[in-house]
Amino acid sequence: MLVSEKILREWIETKLSADELAEILTMGGIEVEEVISEDKWLKSVLVGKVLSVKAHPNADKLKICKVLVDEELQIVCGAPNVREGSYVVCAKVGAVLSNKLKINSSKIRGVVSNGMLCSEKELGLSDDGEGIIVLESNVADKLGAQISEVLDKNDKIFNIKPTPNRADCFSVRGIARDLSAMSESITLKYPANLKLENMALNEVEGHGHTIAGVRSNVCHAFASIVIEGVNNQGSSPEWLVHKLNKFGQKSISPLVDISNYVMFLLGRPSHIFDLDKIYKKEQILEIREGNSTEKLVLLNGEEIENLADTIVIADSTGPLALAGIMGGRSTMVTADTTNILVESAVWLPALIRGKARRFSVISEAASRFEKGVDPETLDTDFEVICNLILELAGGTPGRINFETFFDKNGKRVTFSKKRCNEMLGINITNAEFNRIFTNLSFKVANNVSSNSDAFDVVVPFYRYDIEIEEDLIEEVARIHGYDDIPATIPTGVIEPGLRNAPMINTERIRDYLTAVSFFEIIGMGFIEKELAERFLFQHNKKANTVNVLNPISVHCSTMRTSQIPGMLKILAENHRNQQEKINLFEIGNIFINSSSGMPKSNQSIIQHKTLSFIGCGSRYQQQWGLSNDLLDFYDIKMIIEELSPTPINIEKIKQENDVLHPGRSGMIVPKLTTRKTKTVGLNFFNEEAVGFIGELHPQLCSDLSLPSPTIVCEVSMDYLSQERAINITGVVRFPVVRRDLAFLADENCPIATILKAIKSNLQQTKGCSIVKKVTPFDVYVGEDLPEGKKSITFSVVMQDPRKTLEESELEVACSGIVKLAEAVEGVNIRT
């Protein structure tokens, strides 16, 4: 919020400088982001008079001007409106303008120019750069004076950022009131130029009106008046336009300017209707809730639909304005407006909060109403609005319709002096408490100087942020001065918190992944809806996405169903920046709507904590001693096996998807030691797996401009965070024996199918209890094989912990494995 120092000083009496005021505000919790000098770009810019104008000998559109400032200068100018005898704005050599253009003496088409005649755009006053500024002839006595003095551009502007809870500080009055509370050298005063006349004296019969629906469940207070015969033609007076500019606002028309001016000055939003555009019955207007079929074209020209759960101001034809947010275009005041209805209410913050964002409307009024507006001063503020309208636009006022619904006894908060001193670590006297609460306009119900420790504090209506005792303690600290609270070292014993097993295991996972050249990232929880739906394949069939009601952009409209999409974008960005080896991991939550199609009240949003990692590029950094092999599926599988608390199997993914390579991916299924073993973290593929691993589908790599192959993996942290079971076995002193078995199989027969057929019944097969491991290690396709066949060779490792194996035992075990493999259709032992 922009606040002019000159306007602020109309409300306070002090000898403090602008920088000192800014420091007091900032240290009191009202941050001043910067103090802007209006004349920053107006140094060495003076009032000048054009003595003569003649054509440039070498250019048709340029003119050579003799200009008198504090000396006579020759300036080459190309403006079409430069005239002899006119008063202009002249930037002398050495001046620096708003576009950071430094004025130097230079030759333009062979003619020396010692300055520049300026337009409004070059001075940063507006976007108008068509011609130079031509001043009125009444500045003749100010020839050679600084233009900042003539244009009253020597003010300082405070760029203030009040915290959202301080609704009272979104106005000049609120800032002045808080300043006077924070410093004894600042006194609050009421500006002499704000007229406060009793409007009841101006009432005229026949101008009464009624408005339906004004109730305590929509507003704290409500005021309205009909004024007939106003003149909204022409422009606002210069002083009003000038003050609006200091608030960063443009002049529109006298009536609109008055409404905006009072809002920034007093924090009192209002709205002015063109009375003749309202369809009038018994009541002029009605305040009610909108419905889903209604539409409204706002003042900014945007049409909004579905006004359900929104308070509207309407006549019998439909909504005319969104209460507390913005008026409608159909009843806006124009230059032809002669009769008006002025309305100012104190809407309940809960009814306004979030509505402007819902309709994507930027509204200064809504930003104040949703924080809270003072109901107690509505009557006097409304009279200020009416008096300004009568002064600047004329007209005949009717009777003010004024209703209040708030508790005039105020809000009471119990306060303990002892607890305040203990919490702040200081000793504030009773007199100091009295001074602080008096400066804040807080009323003390009991005498603070009494022996009683606790007393009630009556909080002003404009302080919506004061609810509990801690709020009062914060106010005491703020006004006493944070710098005056001594810095002390805390006493006591600080015991470290206990770290549970999941926390320790999570740190272990982080340490391991960083040790094997992976970088941790922290991604956004929001992704595009299309990508979120694309990664639903890993969840329950009924799972759906969780949509964001008010997304910051279309690219962040859905909660992520997987961490992989966000990681893929980061990988693609790194790949575009010529990074060849990219290994990333993230530990975070994914979000699933597990009850799609049910009413909102029955929907269940589930979040799972997962570990996701992604890798592509070279397996190792390039060096002469190693080949430049690419990272592949088995590298990532090795990492998962190292991190998993139990042995795992990689099984075929049953769900069709376009995310993973169909032949180079699988779901991660823990091996069960017994049938009764319970596995946690089965959050994937209808509770069949703890995660998935695989190479990214080539088409998806192409769509996202990713390098191929790219390996991805996502695993449940519920599973990985378990304690790893450690089994200690004795050293077997008898040798292992290895046999290789080659099988002929159909070319389209997956190796996993054969391996599963062998392992699933291995321990139940006669003579196979000595088999410790069966591993495929070679696949061969050649001309010496039957057409449509491939050769798959398995390594079989056997060992007996009690004795050395005999050849007959090895033959029985191998025969059993052959029988299990040949149970798969099309598989035969290769001879």
N, C-alpha and C positions, 0 to 999 in steps of 0.2 A: 504494500500500500504506500502510495506517495503522499507525503505530508509537507506542505510548504512551511518554512520557518516563519515567514511573515504572517501567514494565517494562524499558525500555532501561537505566535506572540500576541495575537488578539485575545487569546484565552488565558494567558499567564502573564504575571509580572515578575521579571527576573533580570539580573545583569549578567547571567551566564551566557557564554558564547554558544554557537551552534554545535561545535565539537564537544563541549562540556555537556550539553543537553543530550547529545547522542550517547555519550559515555554513561550518563545516569540511566537512560532508558535501557541500554544493553545490560548493564550490571543489575538492573532491576528485573530482568527476564523478558524485556520487550526488545528484541534484537533489531538494531539499526544496521542493515547490511552495508549501506554506504551513504555518504553525504555528497550530493551532487550539486556543484556550483553551476548555476544557470549561465553565468558569463564565462564559463571555461573556454569557449570557442569565440569569445567576443572581445578578446584583448586586442588593442590597436585597431579596433573597428570603430570608426567615427562617423558623425553626421557631416555630410559634405554638400556643397552646392555646385551644380554644373554651370560653369561660366560660359563655356562655348562648346559647340559640337561641329566638327567638320569631317568630311568623307576621308577615308583612308586611301592613299594613292595606289596601294597595291592589292586592295581587297574590296569587293563590292559591298559585303555585309558588315564590315567593320567600320568603326568611327573613332576619331581621335578627339578625346574630351579634355578640356581644362577644368579641373575640379579643385575647389577651395575647401580645405578642412582647417587644420591649424597652420597649413602652408598650402601653396598652390602646387598641384601635381598634374602631370600629363599621364592619362590613362587610356589605353586602347580597349574599347568595349564593343561587343557584338549584340547587345540587347536591343530589341526593336522599339522599346518604350523609353529610351534615354532621350531627354529633351533639355534644351538650354533653359536655365532658370529653375529647374526642378531640384528638390532636396532628396539626396540619395544616401545610401549606406556604403561607406568607402572603407575597404580593408587596406591598410598601409603596408608597406614592405616590412616583413618580419612577423606579420599576423599569421596564425595557424587556424584554419577553419575546421568545421565539424567533420569533414571528410579527410582530415589530417593533411590538407593541402597547405603548404607553406608558401606565402606570397613573397616572391622575389622580384627584383628589378630585371626585366628581360626585354628582348626585342621581339615584336610580333610583326611579321612581314616587313622587317626593316625599320620599324618605328619603335622607339623606347617606350615602355609602359611601366610606371612606377606605382602600381597598386591594382586594385580590382573593385569594380562596382558590383555589389552582391545581390543575389536573389534570396528568397526565403529558404530555398533548398540548401544553398551553400552555407547558410547560417544555422541549419538544423532546425528551423522553425516550422517547416512544413515540407511537403513533397512538391510544391509549386516551384518549378525552375524555368518557366517560360520567359519571364522578364525580371528586371531588377526591381528592388523595393523602391517605391516612390513615396516619400513621406509628405505629410500635410505641411502647408506653408507656415503653420503656427510654431514650427521648430526653428524658425529663423534666428531666434535669440540663443539657440543652443548649437550653433554652428561650431564644429570642432569638438563637441562633447562626445563622451563615450556613448555608443549606441545602447549599451546595456542600461544606462540611466534613462535614456529617452523611452526605450521600449519596456522599462521596468523588468529587465531581465538580470537583476543583480541579487536574486533570491538564492537561498540554499534549500534543496529538496531532500528530505529524509526518506530513504527507501526502507520502510519498516516491515518486518516480518513477525507479527504477533503469533504466538502459539495458538493452535486451533481452539484451545479451551478458554482463551481470553476474548470472548465475544465482545466485551465492553471496549476493547482497544482497537476496534475496526472503525474508528472515527476520530476526528480532530478533538472533539470534546473528551472522548475516552482517554486519548494520549495525554491531553493536558491535565485531566483529573489524576491520572496515575503519576505524572511528573510531580505534581504538587504534593502527592503523598510521599514520594521518595526523597524529597529535598526540602529542608526548612527555608532555603533561599528562593523557593518558587511558590508563588501565591496564585491560586485559581481565581479567575474573574469571568464575568459574563460579558461578551462583546457588546459594546454600545450600539453597534449598527444592526443588531437583531431586534426587531420590533416585537414587543409582547403586549398586544392590546386585547382586551376582553371582547371576544367575537360575539358574545351574547348581546352586546350593545348594538351590533350591526344586523341583527336578525330582521328579516322582512317576512311578513305573512305570505303564505302561498308557496314558500320555498321549502316546506318540510318534506321529508321522505322517509320511507321505511325499507329495510333490507332484511330479508328472511334468512333464517339459518345461522344467525350469529349466536353461538353457544359456547359454553365453557370447554366442550370437548374438541373445539377447533382453534380457539384463540384465547389469550389471556385478556385482551382488550381490543376494542374496535372503534374507529372513528371515521365518519364520512360527512360530506357536505356537498350541497349543490350550489354552484356559482354560475349565474347567468350574465350574459353580455360581456364576456371576456374578449380581448383582442390578442390573438396569437400570431398575427402577421408581423412581418419584419424579423429583426434579429434581437437577441438579448442585449442588454446594456454591456458596455465594454468591461465594467468591473466584474460582472458575472462570468462572461466569457473568459476573462483573464484568470479568475480563480478556478474555473473548471479545467483550464489548460494545466494549471499547476497540479491538479489531481490526475492528470493524464487523460482527461476526457475532452471530447469535441463538443462544440455547441450545436444543438439541433433546432430547438425552437424555445421561446421563452418559458412555456409551461413545462416542457421536458427538462430544460436546464434547471429550473427551480427544484423539481423533484430530485434530480441527480445531485445537485448542490447540497441539499439538506441531508441526503443519505450519507455523503462523504463527511459533511461537517458534524452532524449530530448522530450518525449511525441510525437514522430513521428512514427506512425505505417507504415509499408510497407509490400509488398509481393513480393516473388521471384518465378517466373515461370521457369520450365525447358523448354527452348525454343524449344528443339527438339521434345517435346511432344505436341506442338501446331500445329494445321493444318493451315498453312499459305497460304493466298491469297494476294490480293492487300494490305489489312491491316492485320497486325499481330493479333490484337485483336479488339473487338468492345464492347463498353459500351452501354447497352440497358436495357429495362425492360423485366423481365422474363414473362413467360406465365404459365397458369394453368396446362399444359400437361408436362412441363419439370421437370426433376429430376436432382439431383446432389449428388454425394458422397463426403462428406467433408473430410478435413485432419484427423479428429478424427475417420473416418470410418463410421459415421452415414449417412444414405441416407435420404435426404429430398425431399419432393414432393410439387407440386403446388407453383411455384415461381412467381405467379402473384403479382403485386404491390411491386416487389422487384427489385432493380438494380443489374444486374449481369455483370460480365466480361466474354465474350464468344468469341469463334472462330466460324468458319463456321459449326462445328459439334454440337455446343451447349454450354451451360454454363460451365465455368471452375472455377468460384469463385463467392461467394456472396460479392459484393462490400462493403468494410468497415467492414466485419464480419469475414469471414474465406475463405481460398482457397479450391480448390477441390483436391481430391486425385489423379486425373488423370494426373495433371501437377506438382505434388510436386517434389521438388528437392531431389535427393538421392546421394549416394556415387558415382554413375556412371555419374552424371550430369556434363557436360562440358561447355554447352552454356546456358546462363540464360537471362531472361528479368526481370529487377527490376522495380517495380511500386510503387509509393507513391502518394496518392491523398489527397485532403482536401474535402471529401464528405460533402454534405449539411446535417447538423444534422437531419433535419426533415425526410430525406429519409432513415436514418439508425435507427432512434429511434423506439424501439419496435420490430424490425425485429429479433434480436437475441432471444428475449423472445418468439416470435412467433414460431420459429423453435427449441426452448429449447436448444439453443447453448450458452455455456459460452465462451465469447471472450473478451480478454483484449483490442483488437483493437476496437471492437464495443463499449465498455464502454467509450472509448475516443472520437470516431467519433460522437456518439449520444449526447455528451456534447459540442463538438466543438473543432477543431484543428486549430492551428495558420496557416493561409495561407502565411503570410508575410515571414516567415523563411523557407519555403519549399525548396527554391533553395539551401541555405547553408546547411540545414540538409541533403538534398539528396546527396550533394557532400561528406558529412561525411560518409554516408552509402557506397557510391561508393569507396571512398578511403580505407575504412576498408576492403571491399571485395578484392580490388586489393592488399592490403598489406597482407592479410591472406590467400586468395585463388588464387591470381594471375589472369591472364586473360588480354584480350585486350578490352578496352572499345570502344563503338561507340559514336555517337552523342546523347547528352541528348535531349529528347523531353520534352519541358517545356512550359506549357500554364497557364495563369492566367485570372480570370474573376472577381475578387473582386475590389471594389472601393479603389484605393490606396490613396485617400484623407483622408480616415479614417472616423470614426463615431464621430459626434459632439453632445455634450450634454450641454445645457445651465445650468449654475450654479450660484446661488445667495449666496454671503457670508453672507448677513443678515439673510436669511431664514435658512441657515445652523446653524448659531450661536443660532438662536431662537429655532430651533428644538432640538439641543443638550444641550441647557441651559448653554453654555460657550461662552467665547469671544476669538476666535482665530484670531491672527493677520494676516496681509497680508503676512508677511515673512513666517509665519508658513504654510499658504496655499500654498505658492510657494514651500516650502521644501517638503510638503506631496505629491503634484502632481509631482514634479520632481523625488522623490524617487520611485513613482509608474510608472514612464515613461509615464505619461500623459502630453500631450503638451497643453499649455494654449495659446489660440488664441490671447487674448489681455493681456496687462500688468496687473497683479494682483494688483500691488501697486498703480494703478490709482484710481481716485475717483469713478469710475464706480463700482456699486455694482455687476452687472451681467456680466458674460463673458462665452465664449465657451471653453469647454474642449474637446480636441481630444483624444479619447480613443484608446489604442493599439488594434490591431486585435485579440490578444489572449484573451482579456477580453470580452467574450461573455455575461457575467453576467451584464455588465454595459449598461443600456438602458435609464434610466430616472434620473432626478436630485436626487431623493431619494437614488439611488444606489451610487452616488458620495458622498452624505452626510454620508452614511454608511462607505464608504472607509475612509473619513476624521476621523470619530470616531474611526475606527479600527487602523489607523496608529497613530493618536494622542494618543491613549491608553484609553481603557475603564476604567482602574483604575484611570486615571487622570481626569475623568469627575466627578465633586463633586456630592455627594448625597444630593439632596434637596427635601423638602417636597412639593408636588404639592399644588398650591393655587387655590381657586375657590370653587364653590358649586357643590357638586355631588348630583343630585336628583335621588331618586330611580325610576326605571321604573315602569310603570303601569302594574298591573297584570290583565289580562282579565279573563272572566268567565271560558273558557276552562282550563286555567292554574290552577285556584283556584280549580275547580272540579277535575282535575287530582291529585292535592295534597291531596284533600279530600279522593279520592279513595285509594291512597297510604296509608294514615293514617289509614283508616278503615281496609284495608287488613292486615296491620302489627299488628293492634290491635287484630285481630281474628286469630293470629298465622300463618300468611303467610309470607314467605321470598321473597323479590324481587331479581330477577336475571337479568343480561344483557347478552343475548345470541348472537351468531353469526348470521349475516344476510345471510350466505350461508349454504346450506344443500345438502345432496345427491339427485340426480335427482329422484331416485325411490321414496323416501319419499315425495319429493315436488309434484310429480304426484299423489301420493296416497291421498294427502290432497286437491286435486283440486275439490273434490265432493261438497264442500261448496260454490263454485263460479259459475259464469255463464257457461253454457254448452260449449261456444266457448272459454273460458279462457284457457290459456296455461302457461307453466312455462317460466321464464326469465333465460336463460342460460348465464353463465359467459364465456367470450371469452378466458381469460387466468387464469383459476382457479389455486389456490395454491395447490390443491390436488383433487383427484376424489371425496373425501367426501365433497368438498365445490364447486361443479360444477354448482349449481343452486341457484338463489335467493329464499329465503323461501316463500312459499305460505301460510304458517301458522307458528305461533310461537310454536305450540304444539310439533312438532318433536324434536326440540332442547331441549325443556323442558323435554321430555320423556327420552332423553339420560342422562340428569343431574339427573333425578329421579332414573334411573336405577343404576347410579354410587353411589348415596347415599344409595340405597337399598343394593348394594353389600357391602357397608361399615357399614351394620347393623343398619341403621337408620330406626326406626319403624314408626315414624310419619313424613310425608314429605308433606308440603304444600308450593307451589311455585307460584309466579305470575310474569308477565313481561308486560310492556307497550312498544310497539315498532311498527315498520312498517312491513307489508307483501307486496309482490310484485307479480303482475299479468300481463301477456301479454294478453291484452283484444282483440287483433285482429289477432288471429292465422290464418295462411295460406295466409296472405297478404304480399305484398312486404315489405322489410325492411323500406322503406321510409314512409309507411302508418301504420306501427305497432305502437301501443300505450301501453306504460308500465304504469300501474296504481299502486300506493301504498296507502294502507289503514292503518291508525293507529288503533291498536287493543289492548284490554286488554285480556290477556290469563292467566288462572290459572289452576292449576292441583293439585290434592290432593289424598293421599292414606294413609292407616294405621288407627290408633286409632283416634276416634273423640276427645278424651281428653288424656292428659298425664296420665299414669297408676297410680292409687291410690286406696286405700282400700274402699273409699266411693262411687265409681262409677263403673259401669260395663264396661268391655272392649269392647264397641261397636265400629264398624268400620265406618269411614266416608262414607256417601252414597250420592246418587243423590239429595236428598232433602236438605242436608246441603249446597251444592253448589247453589241450586235453591234459598235458603233463602238469600244467600249472593248477588246473582244477583238482587233479588227483593229489597234488601236494597239499592243497588247502582243505580238502574234504576231510571231515572227521571219521568217515567210514569209506570202505571201498565203493566204487561206483561202476555202473554199466552205462554205456551209451546205446540207447535203443532208438529205433526208427520212429520218427514223428508221424502220427496218424493223420493229423489235421493238415489239409491242403493250405498252402500259403505261398505268397510271392515275395517273401522276405529272405528265406534261406535257400541255399542250393539244395535241390531235392536229393542229390546223392552224396552230399558232403556235409551232413548235419544230423543232429540227433538230440533226443531229450536225455537229461541226466537223471538216472534212477539209482538210488542207493542200494547196495547189496544188503539183504537182510540176513543176519546171522542165524536167527530163528524165526519161525512163523509168528511168534508172539511179539517180536520186536516192533515198537512203535516208532515211526519216522516222523519228525517234525519238519516243517518247511515244504510240504507237498502242495505248493501254491500254483503249480503250472499243469496244463494239459489235463483238466478235470481231476486234479489231485493225484495224478499218476507220477509226477516228476518234481524234482526240486529246481529244475532250470533247463536251459537248452544251450547248445553249442553248435557252431557251424560256420561255414563259409557263406558270405552274403550272396544273394542271388545276383547273377550277372546283370540282369535287367535293372535291378535297383541300384547297382553300382553305376550303371550308365545314366539313370535318371538323376542321380545326385552328384554326378561327375567325380566318382570315387575311384581310387586305384583298385585293381583287381589282381590277386584275390585279397579280400578283406575278411578277417576272421572276427566273429562276435561271440559273446557269451554272457548269459545272465543267470545268476544263481541266487536262491533265497538265502538271506542272511540268518533267518531262523535256523536253517540247516547248518550253515557254515559256523555259526557262533556256538555250536555244541562243543562240549568237552570231548577231545579226541581220546578214544579208548586205546590204551597202551597195553599190548600183550607181549609178555616176555616168555620166550621159549628157549629151551636148551639147544646147544649146537649139535646138529646131527653129524655123526662121525662117518656115516656110510655115504658113498658117492651117489651123485645123480646120474641118470642115464637119459640121453636125448635120442629120439627117433624122429625122422621127418616123414610125413605122410602126404602124398600128392593125390588130389582128386580131380576128376573131370566133372565140370558142371556147365549148365547152360550159361551163355554169355550174360544174360539178364538176371542171373541168380545172385542176390546179394550175399557177400561173405558173412554178414551178420546173421543171416538165416541159418547157414550151416553151423556157425559157431554156437548159436543159441541152441540148436538141436543137439549138439554134442554136450554142452555144459549143463543143460537143464536136467539131463538124466544120467550124468556121468557117475555120480556117487552110488546110484542104484544099480549100475551095470556090473555084472560079475567081473572081478579082477581089476576093476578100474579105480579102486581106492588108493592105489599107489600113484595115480596121475596127479601131479601138482600144478601143471600149467599147460594150456593149449593155446598157441599163438599163431595166427597167419603171418607169414613173412614173405611170400612170393606169389605173384600172379603172372601167368604167362599165356600169351595168345600167339599162335604161329601156324605156318602152313602144314606142319606135321601133325596137327591136331584135327579131329573131325570138324566139319563145318558147323558154326554156331556154338562151339565149345571153348572153354578156357580152362587152364590148369591152375589150381590153387593149392599151395603147399603149406602145411601146418607143422609147426615145431611142437613136439610132445615131450615134456620133461617129467620124468618119473623118479621116485625115491621112496625107500622104505626106511623109517627111522630106527628099525631094530636089526636089520641085516642087509647084506649086499644082495641086490636083485639078481635072479637067475634068468636065463634066456627064455625059459618056458613062461615065466611070469610076464616078461615083456611082450611076448607074442600074444598072450591072452588079453592083456590090456589094450594093445594096438588093434586086435580084432574087434574088441568091444567098441572102440572109437570109430572104426570103419563102419560097423553096423549102424551106429547112431547117425553118422554122416549120410550113409546111403538111404536113410529113412526119408531124406529130403528128395523130392521128385527131381529126377534128372542128374543126380550126383552118384558117381561111381569111383571106386579106387582106380587110380591110374597105374597100369602095369608096364 
